[in-house]
Amino acid sequence: MEIIRSIAEMREFSRNCTKYGRSLGFVPTMGALHAGHISLIERSCRDNDVTVISIFVNPRQFMQSEDFDQYPRDEAGDLEKAEAAGVDAVFLPEVDEIYGRECLTSVYVASLSETLCGISRGTGHFRWVCTIVCKLFNIVQPGTAYFGQKDAQQALIIGRMVEDLNIPVEVMLCPTARDTSGLALSSRNVRLTPKQREAATCLYQALCEARRALRKGEKASMILIELMTEIIEKQPGAEIDYLQIVAPGTLQEVEWVDDLVLIAGAIRVGEVRLIDNLIVHPEHGPWSELPEEEQH
Ligand code: AMP
């Protein structure tokens, strides 16, 4: 496995792939790799001749008072896991390599960046997520890039950016990996105590309850959100940031669920902010045809 720290070397690697007609799959990450990242890497390895991942904790997407300094970092462990998963090259640039020259340009996907996490984290968050992903796409030049449904809003925004700016990269959305309790895997979970980790499962339980009620015929978003709120409020140590039911294309709230929806939530457990979501159709469609345990 190659470890690449400069943009020039990364471009050279990518050029060589293209020259020999190899397909290049790309998984952008912020490191502290866990089984969720590995599931994206494995998908890329299955679909492509060559898989590149990036590990870059993007300082700009952390808004003031957010957890940039506390964000977990484990370069040695990450490299081991990446190699074991079959990664061909890791792009591991320093902050200066990416932002050394003052960056006057940013990419902003309007409207979609202004709901859900865009409200709690500030619209600057997705501006800098899109900007870094756009920079990474231009540096790595993959054919396909893999994103997790856990960060559904991020994946939908990036999909829209790619369409709007005609970026020649296919964006693939991959299922959320969970632990046995249902908790969505996240690099931030390492900052939870065992008790907090248990408390954090209430978000997934709440999402499942909304899905169950929806399938039984409860289509009023207000009622579904009340059901979720009740579950989370019962859990000591968990605090709701937001719970919303939105249309996946626009991320605008729906009052009445009669089509595919994204049921999304964010909670705080101690100092840690956690997000999760389910994509659900009230009656039919690819998601509801799968047995419940395969819909994660
Ligand atoms: P991050 O390192 O948190 O920026 O995540 C890098 C990529 O991994 C993003 O596309 C995330 O959506 C994805 N990811 C993170 N957690 C999970 C998970 N539990 N299941 C699937 N994908 C995930």
Residues whose N, C-alpha, C, O or C-beta is under 5 A from the ligand:
A	BS01	AMP	P28 T29 M30 G31 G36 H37 Y146 F147 G148 Q149 K150 D151 C174 P175 T176 A177 A184 L185 S186
